[in-house]
Amino acid sequence: MSARTVCRPRVASPAVPSLAGLWDGLRRAWVAHRTRRQLRELDDHLLRDLGLSRADVAREVSRAPWDLDPVQRGRGTA
């Protein structure tokens, strides 16, 4: 008599994010919103030190809080 191993198919995890993942996403969006607002308040001298123009700042500030992908400067939006 041979032993048979029964393999159960793996059940895919649901596409619903976990509560911790959702909280982390909200926190990251809030930080992005807050830092973009602070960037808008910098004067031209500080922006020049950072190598940013007012157009760069306007483009960054106009992004949605949940848009967290880095923008490739000089190549349009990523």
Backbone as JSON Lines, residues from 0, in Angstrom:
{"i":0,"aa":"M","n":[0.84,-1.17,0.0],"ca":[0.0,0.0,0.0],"c":[0.89,1.24,0.0]}
{"i":1,"aa":"S","n":[0.61,2.15,-0.89],"ca":[1.43,3.36,-0.95],"c":[0.7,4.51,-0.27]}
{"i":2,"aa":"A","n":[1.49,5.35,0.32],"ca":[0.92,6.52,1.0],"c":[0.74,7.64,-0.02]}
{"i":3,"aa":"R","n":[-0.41,8.25,0.03],"ca":[-0.68,9.38,-0.86],"c":[-0.71,10.66,-0.05]}
{"i":4,"aa":"T","n":[-0.07,11.66,-0.59],"ca":[-0.08,12.96,0.07],"c":[-1.11,13.83,-0.64]}
{"i":5,"aa":"V","n":[-1.97,14.38,0.15],"ca":[-2.99,15.27,-0.39],"c":[-2.5,16.7,-0.25]}
{"i":6,"aa":"C","n":[-2.37,17.38,-1.36],"ca":[-1.94,18.79,-1.36],"c":[-3.16,19.66,-1.57]}
{"i":7,"aa":"R","n":[-3.35,20.55,-0.64],"ca":[-4.46,21.49,-0.78],"c":[-3.97,22.69,-1.57]}
{"i":8,"aa":"P","n":[-4.79,23.18,-2.45],"ca":[-4.38,24.38,-3.21],"c":[-4.27,25.57,-2.27]}
{"i":9,"aa":"R","n":[-3.28,26.4,-2.53],"ca":[-3.13,27.61,-1.72],"c":[-4.21,28.6,-2.08]}
{"i":10,"aa":"V","n":[-4.75,29.21,-1.07],"ca":[-5.76,30.23,-1.27],"c":[-5.05,31.57,-1.35]}
{"i":11,"aa":"A","n":[-5.32,32.3,-2.39],"ca":[-4.69,33.61,-2.56],"c":[-5.18,34.55,-1.47]}
{"i":12,"aa":"S","n":[-4.27,35.39,-1.02],"ca":[-4.67,36.36,-0.01],"c":[-5.59,37.39,-0.66]}
{"i":13,"aa":"P","n":[-6.51,37.93,0.11],"ca":[-7.46,38.89,-0.47],"c":[-6.75,40.17,-0.9]}
{"i":14,"aa":"A","n":[-7.34,40.86,-1.85],"ca":[-6.77,42.1,-2.36],"c":[-7.04,43.28,-1.44]}
{"i":15,"aa":"V","n":[-7.74,43.05,-0.36],"ca":[-8.05,44.11,0.59],"c":[-6.82,44.37,1.46]}
{"i":16,"aa":"P","n":[-6.38,45.63,1.55],"ca":[-5.19,45.91,2.36],"c":[-5.46,45.7,3.84]}
{"i":17,"aa":"S","n":[-4.41,45.38,4.56],"ca":[-4.56,45.21,6.0],"c":[-4.77,46.58,6.64]}
{"i":18,"aa":"L","n":[-5.24,46.56,7.86],"ca":[-5.46,47.81,8.58],"c":[-4.14,48.54,8.79]}
{"i":19,"aa":"A","n":[-3.07,47.79,9.08],"ca":[-1.76,48.42,9.27],"c":[-1.28,49.05,7.97]}
{"i":20,"aa":"G","n":[-1.49,48.36,6.85],"ca":[-1.08,48.92,5.56],"c":[-1.88,50.16,5.2]}
{"i":21,"aa":"L","n":[-3.16,50.14,5.51],"ca":[-4.0,51.3,5.25],"c":[-3.56,52.48,6.1]}
{"i":22,"aa":"W","n":[-3.29,52.23,7.37],"ca":[-2.84,53.28,8.27],"c":[-1.51,53.86,7.79]}
{"i":23,"aa":"D","n":[-0.58,53.0,7.35],"ca":[0.71,53.46,6.86],"c":[0.54,54.34,5.61]}
{"i":24,"aa":"G","n":[-0.35,53.95,4.72],"ca":[-0.61,54.74,3.53],"c":[-1.17,56.12,3.86]}
{"i":25,"aa":"L","n":[-2.1,56.15,4.82],"ca":[-2.66,57.44,5.24],"c":[-1.6,58.33,5.88]}
{"i":26,"aa":"R","n":[-0.75,57.72,6.69],"ca":[0.31,58.47,7.36],"c":[1.28,59.05,6.33]}
{"i":27,"aa":"R","n":[1.67,58.26,5.34],"ca":[2.59,58.72,4.31],"c":[1.96,59.84,3.48]}
{"i":28,"aa":"A","n":[0.66,59.73,3.19],"ca":[-0.03,60.79,2.43],"c":[-0.07,62.09,3.24]}
{"i":29,"aa":"W","n":[-0.3,61.98,4.54],"ca":[-0.34,63.18,5.39],"c":[1.04,63.84,5.45]}
{"i":30,"aa":"V","n":[2.09,63.04,5.58],"ca":[3.45,63.59,5.6],"c":[3.76,64.28,4.28]}
{"i":31,"aa":"A","n":[3.37,63.67,3.16],"ca":[3.6,64.29,1.85],"c":[2.86,65.62,1.75]}
{"i":32,"aa":"H","n":[1.62,65.66,2.2],"ca":[0.84,66.9,2.17],"c":[1.52,67.98,3.0]}
{"i":33,"aa":"R","n":[1.93,67.62,4.21],"ca":[2.54,68.59,5.12],"c":[3.88,69.11,4.57]}
{"i":34,"aa":"T","n":[4.73,68.22,4.07],"ca":[6.03,68.67,3.57],"c":[5.9,69.47,2.28]}
{"i":35,"aa":"R","n":[4.93,69.15,1.45],"ca":[4.71,69.95,0.24],"c":[4.23,71.35,0.59]}
{"i":36,"aa":"R","n":[3.4,71.44,1.62],"ca":[2.95,72.76,2.09],"c":[4.13,73.56,2.63]}
{"i":37,"aa":"Q","n":[5.03,72.91,3.36],"ca":[6.22,73.59,3.88],"c":[7.14,74.02,2.75]}
{"i":38,"aa":"L","n":[7.26,73.21,1.73],"ca":[8.08,73.55,0.57],"c":[7.56,74.81,-0.1]}
{"i":39,"aa":"R","n":[6.24,74.93,-0.19],"ca":[5.62,76.11,-0.82],"c":[5.97,77.4,-0.07]}
{"i":40,"aa":"E","n":[6.21,77.3,1.24],"ca":[6.47,78.48,2.06],"c":[7.94,78.92,2.06]}
{"i":41,"aa":"L","n":[8.84,78.14,1.44],"ca":[10.25,78.53,1.41],"c":[10.45,79.73,0.5]}
{"i":42,"aa":"D","n":[11.42,80.59,0.88],"ca":[11.7,81.75,0.03],"c":[12.63,81.34,-1.12]}
{"i":43,"aa":"D","n":[12.78,82.26,-2.07],"ca":[13.56,81.97,-3.28],"c":[15.01,81.62,-2.99]}
{"i":44,"aa":"H","n":[15.58,82.25,-1.96],"ca":[16.98,81.97,-1.61],"c":[17.14,80.5,-1.19]}
{"i":45,"aa":"L","n":[16.25,80.01,-0.35],"ca":[16.34,78.62,0.09],"c":[16.04,77.65,-1.06]}
{"i":46,"aa":"L","n":[15.12,78.01,-1.92],"ca":[14.83,77.15,-3.07],"c":[16.04,77.06,-3.99]}
{"i":47,"aa":"R","n":[16.73,78.18,-4.17],"ca":[17.94,78.18,-4.99],"c":[19.01,77.27,-4.37]}
{"i":48,"aa":"D","n":[19.12,77.28,-3.04],"ca":[20.06,76.4,-2.35],"c":[19.72,74.93,-2.6]}
{"i":49,"aa":"L","n":[18.45,74.62,-2.73],"ca":[18.0,73.25,-2.98],"c":[18.03,72.88,-4.46]}
{"i":50,"aa":"G","n":[18.26,73.88,-5.3],"ca":[18.28,73.63,-6.74],"c":[16.89,73.51,-7.33]}
{"i":51,"aa":"L","n":[15.93,74.18,-6.71],"ca":[14.53,74.12,-7.17],"c":[14.08,75.49,-7.66]}
{"i":52,"aa":"S","n":[13.21,75.48,-8.64],"ca":[12.6,76.72,-9.12],"c":[11.17,76.8,-8.58]}
{"i":53,"aa":"R","n":[10.57,77.97,-8.75],"ca":[9.16,78.11,-8.35],"c":[8.27,77.17,-9.17]}
{"i":54,"aa":"A","n":[8.64,76.91,-10.42],"ca":[7.86,75.99,-11.25],"c":[7.95,74.56,-10.69]}
{"i":55,"aa":"D","n":[9.15,74.17,-10.23],"ca":[9.3,72.85,-9.6],"c":[8.4,72.73,-8.38]}
{"i":56,"aa":"V","n":[8.4,73.79,-7.57],"ca":[7.6,73.8,-6.35],"c":[6.11,73.75,-6.69]}
{"i":57,"aa":"A","n":[5.69,74.53,-7.67],"ca":[4.27,74.54,-8.06],"c":[3.84,73.16,-8.55]}
{"i":58,"aa":"R","n":[4.7,72.5,-9.31],"ca":[4.38,71.16,-9.81],"c":[4.27,70.16,-8.65]}
{"i":59,"aa":"E","n":[5.19,70.25,-7.69],"ca":[5.18,69.33,-6.55],"c":[3.97,69.57,-5.65]}
{"i":60,"aa":"V","n":[3.66,70.84,-5.39],"ca":[2.55,71.18,-4.5],"c":[1.21,70.81,-5.11]}
{"i":61,"aa":"S","n":[1.12,70.82,-6.44],"ca":[-0.17,70.51,-7.09],"c":[-0.48,69.01,-7.11]}
{"i":62,"aa":"R","n":[0.48,68.17,-6.75],"ca":[0.26,66.74,-6.75],"c":[-0.7,66.33,-5.63]}
{"i":63,"aa":"A","n":[-1.4,65.26,-5.85],"ca":[-2.33,64.74,-4.83],"c":[-1.53,64.16,-3.67]}
{"i":64,"aa":"P","n":[-2.06,64.22,-2.45],"ca":[-1.33,63.7,-1.3],"c":[-0.96,62.22,-1.42]}
{"i":65,"aa":"W","n":[-1.76,61.45,-2.11],"ca":[-1.48,60.02,-2.23],"c":[-0.51,59.71,-3.38]}
{"i":66,"aa":"D","n":[-0.14,60.74,-4.15],"ca":[0.83,60.56,-5.23],"c":[2.22,60.63,-4.61]}
{"i":67,"aa":"L","n":[2.8,59.48,-4.29],"ca":[4.04,59.44,-3.53],"c":[5.25,59.03,-4.38]}
{"i":68,"aa":"D","n":[5.05,58.73,-5.65],"ca":[6.17,58.36,-6.5],"c":[7.07,59.56,-6.72]}
{"i":69,"aa":"P","n":[8.38,59.36,-6.66],"ca":[9.28,60.49,-6.9],"c":[9.18,61.0,-8.33]}
{"i":70,"aa":"V","n":[9.31,62.29,-8.49],"ca":[9.27,62.9,-9.8],"c":[10.7,63.01,-10.32]}
{"i":71,"aa":"Q","n":[10.91,62.59,-11.56],"ca":[12.22,62.7,-12.18],"c":[12.34,64.11,-12.74]}
{"i":72,"aa":"R","n":[13.09,64.96,-12.05],"ca":[13.25,66.35,-12.48],"c":[13.94,66.41,-13.84]}
{"i":73,"aa":"G","n":[13.46,67.3,-14.67],"ca":[14.04,67.48,-15.98],"c":[13.49,66.49,-17.01]}
{"i":74,"aa":"R","n":[12.68,65.56,-16.59],"ca":[12.12,64.56,-17.52],"c":[10.6,64.52,-17.44]}
{"i":75,"aa":"G","n":[10.0,65.57,-16.93],"ca":[8.54,65.56,-16.78],"c":[8.15,64.79,-15.54]}
{"i":76,"aa":"T","n":[6.9,64.45,-15.44],"ca":[6.45,63.69,-14.28],"c":[6.68,62.22,-14.49]}
{"i":77,"aa":"A","n":[6.97,61.52,-13.42],"ca":[7.24,60.07,-13.52],"c":[5.97,59.28,-13.47]}
